[in-house]
Amino acid sequence: MPASLCGTWEMINSVNMEGYMIALGISAHLRKVALKLKMKKVIEQQGNQYIIKTSTIFRNYTISFRVGEEFEEFTQGLDDRHVKSLVSWEGNKLVCEQTGEKKNRGWAHWIEEDKLHLELHCEGEICKQIFKRK
């Protein structure tokens, strides 16, 4: 069984966030603001249902899903697109593949050395973030 992702997490490192945001088509002005923000994540689990809340002083985003069930997602406040998302466990990683306007898009969360890792990918760009438990 994979390590629990549940808890409150604060971002301590981010690599290639700008490249990822360019791939999503986010404007230069919003990228400049976003690159200065430190994210906080709260991950909750109730059985097979997950709720991931991502917050900054600028914007908040909440996603709720069941592992193994495809769902419609509107990425409001991120890149404002409609996608079909499917989240599954691949080994110790909680992996989401998103189908829509942008190709090869998705993310993966996992625990490594007591840190939460998040890898975001879109059209060949990969952003890697690390969070510590609060």
matplotlib code that plots the C-alpha trace (Angstrom):
import matplotlib.pyplot as plt

x = [0.0, 1.4, 2.3, -0.6, -0.6, -3.0, -2.1, -1.1, 1.9, 3.9, 6.0, 9.7, 11.0, 9.7, 11.6, 10.4, 7.1, 7.4, 8.0, 4.9, 2.8, 4.0, 2.9, -0.6, -0.8, -0.8, 0.0, 3.3, 1.7, 0.0, 3.2, 5.2, 2.7, 2.5, 6.3, 6.4, 3.7, 4.3, 1.6, 0.0, -1.8, -4.3, -4.9, -7.9, -9.0, -12.3, -12.2, -11.5, -12.5, -9.7, -10.0, -6.9, -7.0, -4.2, -4.0, -2.0, -2.6, -3.7, -5.9, -7.3, -8.1, -9.9, -10.3, -12.4, -12.2, -12.5, -9.5, -10.3, -13.3, -13.0, -14.5, -15.0, -12.7, -12.8, -9.3, -10.8, -8.2, -5.4, -5.7, -9.5, -9.9, -12.3, -10.6, -11.5, -9.4, -8.6, -6.6, -5.1, -2.4, 0.8, 3.0, 3.4, 2.3, -1.2, -1.2, -3.7, -4.0, -6.0, -7.5, -8.4, -7.1, -3.5, -1.7, 0.2, -1.2, -1.4, 0.3, 1.6, 1.9, 4.0, 5.8, 9.6, 11.7, 8.8, 8.3, 5.3, 6.5, 4.3, 5.3, 3.1, 3.4, 2.0, 3.1, 6.7, 7.2, 7.7, 7.4, 8.7, 7.6, 8.4, 6.4, 7.1, 4.5, 3.3]
y = [0.0, 3.4, 5.9, 8.2, 11.5, 13.0, 16.1, 19.8, 20.5, 23.6, 24.0, 24.1, 23.8, 24.2, 23.5, 24.6, 26.1, 28.8, 26.2, 24.3, 27.4, 28.4, 25.0, 25.6, 29.0, 31.1, 34.8, 36.4, 38.6, 35.7, 33.6, 36.5, 36.6, 32.8, 32.3, 34.4, 32.4, 29.6, 27.0, 25.0, 21.7, 20.0, 16.4, 14.5, 10.9, 9.2, 5.7, 5.9, 9.6, 12.2, 16.0, 18.1, 21.7, 24.0, 27.5, 30.6, 34.2, 34.8, 31.9, 28.6, 25.4, 22.3, 19.0, 16.0, 12.6, 8.8, 6.7, 4.8, 6.8, 9.3, 12.7, 16.1, 18.8, 22.5, 24.0, 27.3, 29.7, 27.7, 27.7, 27.6, 24.5, 21.6, 18.2, 14.6, 13.3, 9.8, 9.2, 5.8, 4.3, 3.4, 1.7, 4.3, 7.3, 8.8, 9.6, 11.7, 11.7, 14.6, 14.5, 17.8, 20.6, 20.2, 17.0, 14.7, 16.5, 15.3, 15.0, 12.6, 12.8, 10.6, 10.5, 10.2, 10.7, 12.3, 14.9, 15.2, 15.2, 16.6, 16.3, 18.3, 17.6, 19.2, 19.0, 17.9, 20.4, 19.0, 20.9, 19.3, 20.5, 19.3, 20.0, 19.4, 18.4, 21.3]
z = [0.0, -0.9, 1.8, 2.8, 0.9, 3.4, 5.4, 5.0, 2.8, 2.0, -1.2, -0.6, -4.2, -7.8, -11.0, -14.5, -13.4, -16.1, -18.9, -17.8, -17.7, -21.2, -22.4, -20.9, -22.7, -19.5, -20.1, -19.2, -16.6, -14.8, -15.0, -13.4, -10.5, -10.2, -10.0, -6.8, -5.0, -2.4, -2.6, 0.2, -0.4, 1.8, 0.8, 2.3, 1.7, 2.5, 1.2, -2.6, -2.7, -2.6, -2.2, -3.0, -2.1, -3.5, -2.1, -2.5, -1.5, -5.1, -6.1, -4.7, -6.6, -5.3, -7.0, -5.8, -7.5, -7.0, -8.0, -11.2, -12.3, -15.2, -14.4, -16.1, -14.7, -15.3, -14.4, -13.3, -12.1, -13.6, -17.4, -17.5, -19.7, -19.7, -19.5, -18.8, -16.0, -14.8, -11.6, -10.8, -8.6, -10.5, -7.9, -5.1, -7.3, -7.6, -11.3, -13.3, -17.1, -18.6, -22.0, -23.8, -25.8, -24.6, -25.4, -22.9, -19.9, -16.3, -12.9, -10.3, -6.5, -4.4, -1.0, -1.0, 2.2, 4.1, 1.3, -1.1, -4.7, -7.5, -11.2, -13.6, -17.4, -20.5, -24.1, -23.2, -20.4, -16.9, -13.7, -10.5, -7.0, -3.5, -0.4, 3.3, 5.8, 7.9]

ax = plt.figure().add_subplot(projection="3d")
ax.plot(x, y, z, "-o")
ax.set_aspect("equal")
plt.show()
